[in-house]
Amino acid sequence: MKVYTLPSTPQDLPSHPRSVVLGVFDGMHCGHRAVILQGKLQQNVCCVYTFLPETMNTKPDNSRVCDDREQQDLLETYGVDEWIRVDFSTVRDYTPEMFVQRVLCEQLHATTVTCGFNYRFGRHGAGDTAQLTTLCAAKGITVAVVPPVEIDGQPISSTRIREAITAGDMDAARRLLGRNYCLRLPVTDGQHLGRRLDMPTINQLLPTDCVLPAFGVYASCVVVDGQVRPAVTNIGRRPTVGSDAPLAETWIADFDGDLYGKTVAVYPLRYLRGEKKFDSLSALQAQVQKDAADAKALFDAPAQPTIRAVLFDFDDTLHDRDAAFLRGLNKLLSHYMPDWSQEVREANAQEMLVFNRHGYHCQVDFPAFLQHFLDKWHIPASVDDALARFFLQYAASCQLDDDVVSTIAALRARGYRIGVVTNGFSLPQNAKLDLSGLRPWLDICIAAGDEEVQKPNPEVFRRCAAKLGVPCACCVYVGDYPPNDVYGPLEAGMQAIWRDPQLSPDHPCYDRPIPPHTHTIHRIQELLAVLP
């Protein structure tokens, strides 16, 4: 992804047609991603046009939900080609008409524009989406206005997320964001107090321009050396010993390595208590030890575990993967080979599906898979362009099975937490979760491509449970492919339910038998009879 800062680098901005996505995107939450994906589907160079946060003063609370690095990482995850960041003062006084002419037409060469339902533009926010649509239509620019993404009957907003974070409600923040709130910061040298208390800690200075959780002590988790570990994090000023600025001080269970200078991701999960000044270091040590025990209880299996979270595979469990894959291939072939008849196109798409082994252990990776057929049929396209186009068309072709949403809603009503752990490339899997409409129903989503560990490795299941704040023993995993979706979670300490997709006997999902006594369902709604 190319990053441009205006007006400092206007000479570097290429002059080519763009699909322009407008918004602040300060939280990169579920609603923001819906807007970005709609812009990406327009198939031109996808450009996100936003403003430098330090130049924005239009809102009373301008604290950011994510920093530049996290925002850039998430934009790249969704395949954005260009991120144009603008000094707001340079366009603050533009009328709506001036903004469309000078920015969208002359500067960005926009062919399509995508924005959220509540987008405002022009001096004092004079322009709304209706005026944007009218002004752009006169210039031959198509405008797509994306409706709100709602959770619990209300649109997701950065304001709701800030309120959840500042209240220490990490569960609500995670669901609204569509990902865990994370402190991904460098480890700095501290007072080494933890070692004196026989509980060494890492210190991370907190940013001054981002929203911060309520000061206090949190049960948390940290991924170190490829493994997720329980942790305790104090966020604030450490009133017993003091600190010059707010920081996060984290004790990591069963770890005593050197992390100084490294960037470490700390996930606060559960607010345990407020900050407190102790009369002595021994009293502080006793409290820290109690906090550590309380935090580890989130991860350790109870004596009599009960199911608290239902986790799902996605492909062939919550939707028909082959049908979506074929629809995406047909769109791809229609674009590159419009002269092919429908019969030829469908036959060739079927050949590609079989070669891909229905997504189960294809002999080559996805770029090689596409390159094979581009070469075979002499399709004039680069593999990178074809891959990006196919991933999005495939994601947009996903349709949840008709009993999925109603079943998940019923499970949520019973008090279960709901999540997804899915293998595959980051872009298509994340896009599928968003474009299918599933993500707002979930408490957690783990795209294994983002974790650099794939099913059936039990670590990916452990990470999901840890980031959800639920012991593995209190999770049940539901999926269609026994090696990944039964044996993997069982090894992680979860229970497993096999969803028999009822496909042909030679389908790869039947390559390995399920373990004895594994519960089997054929439709997702059958879970309502299985789970109390």
Backbone torsions as a table, in degrees:
resi	resn	phi	psi	omega
1	MET	NA	130.8	175.7
2	LYS	-84.6	136.8	179.0
3	VAL	-117.5	125.8	179.5
4	TYR	-121.4	137.5	176.3
5	THR	-115.4	120.6	-177.4
6	LEU	-112.1	143.3	10.3
7	PRO	-91.9	12.0	-172.8
8	SER	-68.7	-27.4	-177.9
9	THR	-128.2	43.5	-176.6
10	PRO	-65.3	-28.1	-177.7
11	GLN	-68.3	-18.9	-179.1
12	ASP	-87.8	-8.9	-174.6
13	LEU	-75.7	115.0	-177.8
14	PRO	-63.7	153.3	178.6
15	SER	-102.7	91.0	178.5
16	HIS	-148.7	161.1	-179.6
17	PRO	-63.1	144.8	-177.3
18	ARG	-136.3	149.0	162.2
19	SER	-95.1	108.6	-171.4
20	VAL	-96.4	130.8	176.9
21	VAL	-110.9	122.6	-175.0
22	LEU	-105.9	137.0	176.6
23	GLY	161.7	171.8	177.9
24	VAL	-87.4	-42.0	176.1
25	PHE	55.0	41.4	-176.8
26	ASP	-76.0	-13.8	179.6
27	GLY	-115.9	-17.8	-175.3
28	MET	49.2	45.5	-178.1
29	HIS	-89.1	-173.9	-174.5
30	CYS	-57.8	-40.0	179.4
31	GLY	-66.6	-41.9	177.9
32	HIS	-61.9	-41.9	-178.5
33	ARG	-66.1	-33.2	177.5
34	ALA	-62.7	-38.8	178.8
35	VAL	-67.9	-45.8	-178.2
36	ILE	-63.6	-42.6	179.7
37	LEU	-64.8	-37.1	177.4
38	GLN	-63.2	-39.7	176.6
39	GLY	-66.4	-38.3	179.7
40	LYS	-65.8	-32.1	-179.4
41	LEU	-68.4	-13.5	-179.5
42	GLN	-72.4	-14.7	167.8
43	GLN	79.4	-8.9	170.6
44	ASN	-78.0	-179.2	169.5
45	VAL	-56.1	121.4	-176.0
46	CYS	-90.5	118.8	-175.7
47	CYS	-119.0	122.9	172.6
48	VAL	-94.5	119.9	-178.1
49	TYR	-108.7	116.9	-178.3
50	THR	-144.7	-171.6	-173.9
51	PHE	-119.4	149.5	175.2
52	LEU	-63.4	124.8	-174.2
53	PRO	-56.3	-37.4	-176.7
54	GLU	-69.5	-12.1	178.2
55	THR	-99.0	-2.1	-178.1
56	MET	-93.6	128.8	175.9
57	ASN	-141.1	33.5	-176.5
58	THR	-92.1	-6.8	-178.2
59	LYS	-124.9	144.0	-179.8
60	PRO	-62.9	-36.4	176.7
61	ASP	-112.9	103.1	-175.7
62	ASN	-105.8	15.0	179.6
63	SER	-65.7	140.4	-173.5
64	ARG	-87.3	149.6	176.9
65	VAL	-86.3	-32.5	175.6
66	CYS	-138.2	152.1	-177.2
67	ASP	-85.3	-179.7	-176.6
68	ASP	-58.0	-43.9	-175.7
69	ARG	-64.9	-45.0	-179.9
70	GLU	-66.6	-40.0	178.7
71	GLN	-62.2	-43.1	179.9
72	GLN	-65.5	-42.5	179.2
73	ASP	-59.3	-42.2	-177.9
74	LEU	-71.0	-37.4	176.0
75	LEU	-62.8	-39.9	178.1
76	GLU	-67.6	-35.6	177.1
77	THR	-57.7	-35.7	-177.9
78	TYR	-94.0	14.7	170.2
79	GLY	74.2	21.8	177.3
80	VAL	-65.5	136.1	-177.1
81	ASP	-87.7	-38.4	-177.6
82	GLU	-136.4	139.1	173.2
83	TRP	-120.2	110.8	-178.9
84	ILE	-105.3	117.4	-176.8
85	ARG	-112.0	126.0	-168.0
86	VAL	-120.3	140.4	170.2
87	ASP	-67.6	113.9	-173.5
88	PHE	-58.3	-30.7	-176.9
89	SER	-64.0	-22.4	-178.0
90	THR	-76.1	-18.0	-179.9
91	VAL	-124.3	1.7	-174.6
92	ARG	-53.9	-38.9	-173.6
93	ASP	-95.2	7.6	177.2
94	TYR	-68.0	136.9	167.9
95	THR	-72.8	163.9	175.3
96	PRO	-53.2	-40.6	-179.7
97	GLU	-64.0	-40.7	179.5
98	MET	-66.5	-39.4	-179.2
99	PHE	-62.5	-45.3	-179.7
100	VAL	-64.2	-45.1	-176.8
101	GLN	-70.4	-52.2	-170.8
102	ARG	-78.2	-38.6	-175.8
103	VAL	-90.8	-58.9	-173.6
104	LEU	-70.2	-41.7	-176.9
105	CYS	-84.3	-58.6	-169.8
106	GLU	-78.1	-38.4	-175.4
107	GLN	-89.2	-44.5	-172.3
108	LEU	-101.0	-14.8	-179.1
109	HIS	53.8	48.4	-175.3
110	ALA	-69.0	135.3	170.5
111	THR	-103.8	-31.5	173.7
112	THR	-136.6	152.6	177.4
113	VAL	-131.1	136.2	177.9
114	THR	-125.6	138.4	179.0
115	CYS	-152.7	168.6	176.6
116	GLY	-80.9	167.4	-175.1
117	PHE	-62.1	-25.7	-175.2
118	ASN	-109.4	22.3	-178.2
119	TYR	-68.0	135.5	175.4
120	ARG	-125.2	149.7	-179.5
121	PHE	-152.7	166.5	-178.1
122	GLY	85.3	167.5	-176.4
123	ARG	-53.8	128.3	-178.7
124	HIS	57.5	26.0	178.8
125	GLY	64.0	35.1	-174.2
126	ALA	-67.4	-28.8	-176.2
127	GLY	-95.7	141.7	176.2
128	ASP	-117.2	-173.3	-176.1
129	THR	-66.3	-32.1	178.5
130	ALA	-65.5	-44.0	179.3
131	GLN	-68.6	-37.4	177.3
132	LEU	-60.1	-43.2	-179.9
133	THR	-62.8	-43.3	-178.9
134	THR	-66.1	-47.7	-178.0
135	LEU	-65.0	-40.0	-179.5
136	CYS	-70.0	-37.2	179.7
137	ALA	-58.9	-36.1	179.2
138	ALA	-67.4	-19.6	179.2
139	LYS	-102.2	4.8	-179.2
140	GLY	78.7	20.7	-179.6
141	ILE	-104.1	129.9	178.3
142	THR	-86.1	135.6	179.7
143	VAL	-115.3	131.4	173.6
144	ALA	-113.7	121.8	179.1
145	VAL	-105.0	119.3	-174.5
146	VAL	-90.5	126.2	-179.8
147	PRO	-68.0	165.6	-178.0
148	PRO	-66.9	147.4	168.7
149	VAL	-95.5	125.3	-172.6
150	GLU	-111.5	147.9	169.1
151	ILE	-131.8	127.5	-178.1
152	ASP	57.2	37.6	173.7
153	GLY	80.0	4.6	179.7
154	GLN	-128.9	144.9	178.5
155	PRO	-60.8	140.8	172.1
156	ILE	-68.2	136.5	179.0
157	SER	-147.1	157.4	176.4
158	SER	-64.0	-30.4	178.5
159	THR	-63.0	-45.9	178.0
160	ARG	-60.9	-38.7	-179.0
161	ILE	-68.2	-43.3	177.4
162	ARG	-59.2	-41.9	-179.4
163	GLU	-62.9	-40.5	179.4
164	ALA	-66.6	-43.1	-178.1
165	ILE	-66.0	-47.0	-177.7
166	THR	-68.2	-19.5	175.5
167	ALA	-88.4	-3.5	-177.8
168	GLY	75.7	17.2	-179.2
169	ASP	-91.5	84.2	-175.0
170	MET	-71.9	-27.2	176.9
171	ASP	-64.0	-46.8	179.6
172	ALA	-66.4	-41.5	179.5
173	ALA	-60.9	-42.9	-179.5
174	ARG	-62.4	-43.6	-177.1
175	ARG	-68.5	-40.8	-179.3
176	LEU	-69.2	-38.4	178.9
177	LEU	-72.6	-29.3	-172.1
178	GLY	80.4	12.4	178.3
179	ARG	-163.1	165.7	177.8
180	ASN	-70.7	139.5	167.5
181	TYR	-64.5	136.2	-171.8
182	CYS	-139.4	139.0	169.7
183	LEU	-102.7	95.8	-179.6
184	ARG	-104.4	93.2	-168.4
185	LEU	-138.1	158.0	176.4
186	PRO	-67.6	148.0	175.3
187	VAL	-87.7	126.0	-177.9
188	THR	-109.7	162.4	177.6
189	ASP	-72.3	136.8	-178.5
190	GLY	-118.9	-156.5	-178.4
191	GLN	-86.8	-2.1	-178.8
192	HIS	59.4	26.9	179.5
193	LEU	-65.9	-36.3	-178.4
194	GLY	-57.6	-40.0	179.9
195	ARG	-66.4	-36.2	177.2
196	ARG	-64.9	-28.1	178.0
197	LEU	-91.9	6.5	-179.0
198	ASP	64.2	26.5	175.5
199	MET	-141.1	78.8	-175.9
200	PRO	-58.9	143.2	-176.1
201	THR	-129.5	166.0	169.9
202	ILE	-111.1	147.3	-179.7
203	ASN	-116.5	137.3	178.1
204	GLN	-135.7	121.8	177.9
205	LEU	-70.3	133.8	-176.5
206	LEU	-86.1	142.4	179.1
207	PRO	-66.9	150.3	-177.5
208	THR	-91.2	-14.0	-175.8
209	ASP	-105.1	4.5	-178.1
210	CYS	-112.6	151.8	176.5
211	VAL	-64.7	138.1	-177.1
212	LEU	-115.5	147.4	175.9
213	PRO	-64.0	159.5	173.7
214	ALA	-52.3	134.4	179.8
215	PHE	-63.3	137.4	-179.6
216	GLY	156.8	-166.1	-176.5
217	VAL	-108.0	133.1	-176.1
218	TYR	-124.3	140.0	160.0
219	ALA	-69.9	135.6	-175.1
220	SER	-144.7	179.6	172.7
221	CYS	-142.0	154.2	-177.3
222	VAL	-138.3	137.9	173.8
223	VAL	-96.1	113.3	-179.0
224	VAL	-130.7	134.3	179.0
225	ASP	53.4	36.7	175.5
226	GLY	79.9	5.3	-180.0
227	GLN	-127.4	141.7	175.7
228	VAL	-82.3	138.1	-177.0
229	ARG	-132.9	144.0	173.0
230	PRO	-63.7	151.9	-178.8
231	ALA	-153.8	166.0	172.1
232	VAL	-127.4	130.8	-176.9
233	THR	-124.1	125.1	171.3
234	ASN	-96.8	120.5	179.1
235	ILE	-109.7	119.5	-179.5
236	GLY	147.7	-142.8	-173.6
237	ARG	-115.4	8.8	176.7
238	ARG	49.9	73.4	-171.9
239	PRO	-60.2	-23.7	-179.2
240	THR	-71.0	-41.8	-177.3
241	VAL	-114.2	-17.2	175.5
242	GLY	79.9	155.1	173.7
243	SER	-152.2	152.4	-176.0
244	ASP	-72.3	-26.8	-178.0
245	ALA	-146.9	158.4	178.1
246	PRO	-57.6	138.1	178.0
247	LEU	-146.7	165.3	173.1
248	ALA	-107.1	122.3	178.3
249	GLU	-114.9	120.9	-170.3
250	THR	-124.4	127.8	168.5
251	TRP	-96.0	131.1	-177.4
252	ILE	-111.3	124.6	-177.3
253	ALA	-63.9	138.0	173.4
254	ASP	57.1	36.2	179.1
255	PHE	-142.3	134.1	179.7
256	ASP	-141.5	33.3	-178.4
257	GLY	-86.8	179.3	-179.9
258	ASP	-101.0	113.6	-179.5
259	LEU	-113.9	9.3	-177.8
260	TYR	-58.7	132.8	178.6
261	GLY	83.9	-11.0	179.8
262	LYS	-90.3	153.9	174.4
263	THR	-91.9	122.6	-174.7
264	VAL	-122.0	137.7	177.8
265	ALA	-93.3	119.5	177.1
266	VAL	-113.1	128.6	-177.8
267	TYR	-110.9	99.8	173.9
268	PRO	-66.8	131.2	-173.1
269	LEU	-114.0	-44.7	-171.9
270	ARG	-142.4	125.9	176.7
271	TYR	-71.7	122.4	-177.7
272	LEU	-97.9	-44.9	-177.6
273	ARG	-166.6	164.8	175.4
274	GLY	-78.8	168.0	175.2
275	GLU	-67.0	146.8	-177.7
276	LYS	-145.8	141.3	176.3
277	LYS	-92.2	123.8	-178.6
278	PHE	-99.2	153.7	-176.4
279	ASP	-74.9	-22.0	-177.1
280	SER	-151.5	162.6	177.4
281	LEU	-67.9	-30.4	178.7
282	SER	-67.2	-37.0	176.7
283	ALA	-67.5	-39.2	176.7
284	LEU	-62.8	-43.4	-179.8
285	GLN	-60.5	-42.8	179.0
286	ALA	-62.0	-41.2	-179.8
287	GLN	-68.7	-40.4	179.1
288	VAL	-61.9	-40.5	178.2
289	GLN	-63.8	-38.8	176.5
290	LYS	-66.7	-41.3	177.6
291	ASP	-60.6	-40.4	179.7
292	ALA	-63.0	-40.6	178.8
293	ALA	-66.1	-40.9	178.7
294	ASP	-64.2	-39.1	-179.8
295	ALA	-68.4	-43.4	-178.7
296	LYS	-64.9	-25.2	178.9
297	ALA	-63.9	-22.9	177.1
298	LEU	-70.2	-20.4	-173.3
299	PHE	-109.3	-29.9	-175.8
300	ASP	-78.9	141.6	-179.9
301	ALA	-67.3	128.0	175.9
302	PRO	-70.2	165.3	-178.4
303	ALA	-60.8	-37.6	178.5
304	GLN	-127.9	82.4	-175.6
305	PRO	-67.1	140.3	172.7
306	THR	-122.1	149.5	-177.4
307	ILE	-69.4	124.2	178.0
308	ARG	-118.9	-16.7	-178.2
309	ALA	-138.4	137.2	175.9
310	VAL	-113.0	117.8	-177.4
311	LEU	-112.8	143.2	-174.1
312	PHE	-123.7	147.3	156.4
313	ASP	-71.9	165.2	-179.7
314	PHE	-107.7	-63.4	-174.9
315	ASP	-67.6	128.3	179.9
316	ASP	67.0	6.4	173.2
317	THR	-112.1	-47.0	179.7
318	LEU	-108.1	-9.8	175.1
319	HIS	-154.5	165.2	-179.7
320	ASP	-84.0	100.0	-175.2
321	ARG	-62.7	-44.4	-178.1
322	ASP	-61.7	-42.4	-179.4
323	ALA	-63.3	-44.1	178.9
324	ALA	-66.0	-40.6	-180.0
325	PHE	-61.1	-44.6	179.6
326	LEU	-66.1	-40.5	177.8
327	ARG	-62.0	-42.3	178.1
328	GLY	-64.1	-41.1	178.1
329	LEU	-64.2	-41.1	179.0
330	ASN	-62.0	-40.4	177.8
331	LYS	-65.2	-40.2	179.6
332	LEU	-63.4	-48.1	-178.5
333	LEU	-67.9	-33.3	176.8
334	SER	-63.3	-36.3	-179.9
335	HIS	-69.0	-48.3	-173.4
336	TYR	-84.0	-29.8	-176.7
337	MET	-128.2	67.9	-175.8
338	PRO	-65.6	-17.5	-178.8
339	ASP	-82.8	-11.6	177.8
340	TRP	-67.9	143.6	174.7
341	SER	-72.3	161.6	178.6
342	GLN	-60.0	-38.3	-178.9
343	GLU	-64.1	-44.3	179.1
344	VAL	-65.9	-43.4	-178.7
345	ARG	-61.1	-45.1	-178.3
346	GLU	-67.9	-36.7	178.4
347	ALA	-65.8	-41.0	179.6
348	ASN	-70.2	-36.2	176.0
349	ALA	-63.1	-39.6	178.3
350	GLN	-64.1	-39.6	177.7
351	GLU	-62.2	-40.0	179.1
352	MET	-66.4	-38.0	179.1
353	LEU	-63.0	-44.4	-179.5
354	VAL	-65.6	-41.8	178.4
355	PHE	-60.7	-35.4	179.3
356	ASN	-76.2	-6.7	-179.6
357	ARG	56.8	38.8	176.1
358	HIS	58.8	23.3	179.5
359	GLY	89.0	3.0	-177.5
360	TYR	-108.9	102.0	172.4
361	HIS	57.2	53.7	170.5
362	CYS	-61.3	146.6	-175.5
363	GLN	-70.0	-16.4	179.1
364	VAL	-131.5	161.9	178.5
365	ASP	-78.3	174.0	-172.5
366	PHE	-62.0	-44.1	177.6
367	PRO	-59.3	-42.1	178.8
368	ALA	-67.2	-35.7	176.9
369	PHE	-58.5	-50.0	-179.7
370	LEU	-69.1	-39.7	-178.9
371	GLN	-60.6	-37.5	178.8
372	HIS	-56.0	-44.7	-176.3
373	PHE	-83.5	-29.7	173.2
374	LEU	-60.4	-42.3	178.9
375	ASP	-70.4	-43.1	-175.6
376	LYS	-60.9	-40.5	-175.4
377	TRP	-104.1	10.4	177.0
378	HIS	54.3	46.9	179.1
379	ILE	-84.3	123.7	-175.1
380	PRO	-80.5	78.9	-179.4
381	ALA	-152.1	148.6	173.7
382	SER	-78.4	149.4	-177.8
383	VAL	-65.7	-32.4	179.5
384	ASP	-65.7	-44.5	179.3
385	ASP	-65.4	-43.4	-179.3
386	ALA	-64.5	-38.6	-179.0
387	LEU	-65.1	-47.8	179.9
388	ALA	-62.6	-42.3	-179.9
389	ARG	-64.5	-44.8	-178.3
390	PHE	-66.1	-44.4	-178.6
391	PHE	-54.4	-43.7	-178.4
392	LEU	-72.8	-39.5	179.1
393	GLN	-68.0	-36.2	175.1
394	TYR	-63.4	-47.0	179.8
395	ALA	-61.6	-42.2	-178.9
396	ALA	-70.0	-14.2	-178.9
397	SER	-90.4	-5.6	-178.0
398	CYS	-72.4	132.8	177.1
399	GLN	-129.8	118.0	-179.9
400	LEU	-60.1	143.5	173.8
401	ASP	-57.9	150.8	-168.4
402	ASP	-68.0	-12.5	180.0
403	ASP	-104.8	4.5	-172.9
404	VAL	-71.3	-54.2	-175.1
405	VAL	-63.9	-43.0	-179.0
406	SER	-64.8	-37.7	178.9
407	THR	-68.1	-44.9	179.0
408	ILE	-63.2	-40.4	177.7
409	ALA	-61.3	-40.7	179.3
410	ALA	-67.5	-39.3	177.9
411	LEU	-65.8	-40.4	177.0
412	ARG	-62.8	-39.2	179.3
413	ALA	-64.1	-26.5	177.4
414	ARG	-82.6	-4.5	176.8
415	GLY	100.7	2.9	178.9
416	TYR	-76.8	143.4	167.5
417	ARG	-85.1	147.7	-172.6
418	ILE	-124.3	135.8	178.4
419	GLY	-148.1	171.0	177.3
420	VAL	-132.6	135.4	168.8
421	VAL	-123.6	116.5	-174.6
422	THR	-131.6	139.1	175.6
423	ASN	-79.4	166.2	171.4
424	GLY	119.8	176.6	177.8
425	PHE	-62.2	149.4	-176.3
426	SER	-62.9	-49.0	-174.2
427	LEU	-60.2	-56.0	-176.6
428	PRO	-66.3	-37.3	-176.8
429	GLN	-69.2	-43.8	177.1
430	ASN	-65.0	-42.0	179.9
431	ALA	-64.2	-37.4	179.1
432	LYS	-64.2	-42.0	179.6
433	LEU	-62.7	-36.4	-179.8
434	ASP	-79.0	-51.0	-173.7
435	LEU	-69.5	-25.0	176.6
436	SER	-75.9	-13.6	-177.5
437	GLY	84.3	8.7	-175.3
438	LEU	-80.1	-37.8	-168.4
439	ARG	-54.0	-43.0	-179.1
440	PRO	-62.7	-15.4	178.5
441	TRP	-86.1	-6.4	-169.8
442	LEU	-104.1	149.4	171.8
443	ASP	-87.5	-24.2	179.0
444	ILE	-156.6	145.7	175.9
445	CYS	-131.2	126.8	176.2
446	ILE	-119.9	107.4	170.4
447	ALA	-91.2	112.7	-172.1
448	ALA	-57.4	-27.1	177.6
449	GLY	-61.7	-23.4	177.4
450	ASP	-84.6	-18.1	-175.0
451	GLU	-98.2	-9.3	-177.1
452	GLU	59.1	28.2	172.7
453	VAL	-150.1	133.7	-172.0
454	GLN	-116.3	155.0	169.0
455	LYS	-59.7	144.2	11.6
456	PRO	-92.0	11.0	178.5
457	ASN	-52.1	122.1	-176.2
458	PRO	-62.5	-18.9	-178.4
459	GLU	-61.5	-36.0	-178.2
460	VAL	-66.7	-33.1	176.3
461	PHE	-71.9	-38.8	178.2
462	ARG	-63.5	-39.6	179.5
463	ARG	-64.5	-41.0	179.5
464	CYS	-61.9	-48.3	-179.8
465	ALA	-62.7	-42.8	-178.9
466	ALA	-62.7	-45.9	-179.1
467	LYS	-68.6	-18.7	175.6
468	LEU	-87.8	-16.3	-178.8
469	GLY	76.6	32.7	-178.4
470	VAL	-131.1	134.2	176.6
471	PRO	-60.8	147.6	177.5
472	CYS	-55.5	-37.0	-178.3
473	ALA	-64.0	-16.6	-179.9
474	CYS	-102.4	15.9	179.2
475	CYS	-116.7	144.6	169.6
476	VAL	-119.6	136.7	-178.9
477	TYR	-112.1	135.6	-176.1
478	VAL	-119.7	123.0	179.1
479	GLY	-161.4	172.1	-170.7
480	ASP	-100.5	-19.4	-170.8
481	TYR	-110.2	104.6	-171.5
482	PRO	-51.1	-45.4	-178.7
483	PRO	-57.4	-41.5	-178.9
484	ASN	-86.0	-42.8	-163.5
485	ASP	-102.9	-5.4	175.2
486	VAL	-119.2	-58.8	-177.1
487	TYR	-66.2	-39.5	179.9
488	GLY	-60.0	-56.3	179.5
489	PRO	-64.2	-34.1	177.2
490	LEU	-61.3	-41.2	179.2
491	GLU	-66.0	-29.1	178.2
492	ALA	-78.3	-8.9	180.0
493	GLY	99.6	8.6	177.4
494	MET	-90.2	168.3	165.1
495	GLN	-87.6	161.2	-178.0
496	ALA	-137.5	142.2	173.6
497	ILE	-125.4	127.8	-179.9
498	TRP	-92.2	126.3	171.6
499	ARG	-95.0	107.5	177.2
500	ASP	-74.0	111.6	-177.0
501	PRO	-74.8	-2.9	176.6
502	GLN	55.8	54.9	178.5
503	LEU	-103.6	-176.4	-178.5
504	SER	-64.0	149.4	-175.2
505	PRO	-58.5	-24.7	-179.1
506	ASP	-88.9	5.3	179.6
507	HIS	-66.2	143.0	-178.0
508	PRO	-58.7	-19.9	-178.8
509	CYS	-67.2	-13.1	178.7
510	TYR	-103.8	15.2	-177.9
511	ASP	-65.0	-30.7	-176.0
512	ARG	-131.4	130.5	-178.4
513	PRO	-69.5	155.1	177.9
514	ILE	-79.3	154.0	178.2
515	PRO	-64.3	154.8	177.5
516	PRO	-58.2	148.0	175.3
517	HIS	68.9	12.0	174.2
518	THR	-77.2	128.9	-179.5
519	HIS	-69.1	139.5	-178.1
520	THR	-121.1	135.9	172.0
521	ILE	-127.0	162.5	177.6
522	HIS	-112.6	-25.4	176.0
523	ARG	-132.4	150.3	-176.9
524	ILE	-61.0	-34.8	-177.4
525	GLN	-64.1	-17.6	177.1
526	GLU	-66.0	-17.1	176.8
527	LEU	-60.3	-29.7	-177.4
528	LEU	-65.3	-25.7	176.5
529	ALA	-88.4	-19.4	-177.1
530	VAL	-87.9	-41.5	-174.2
531	LEU	-96.6	136.1	-176.9
532	PRO	-70.9	NA	NA
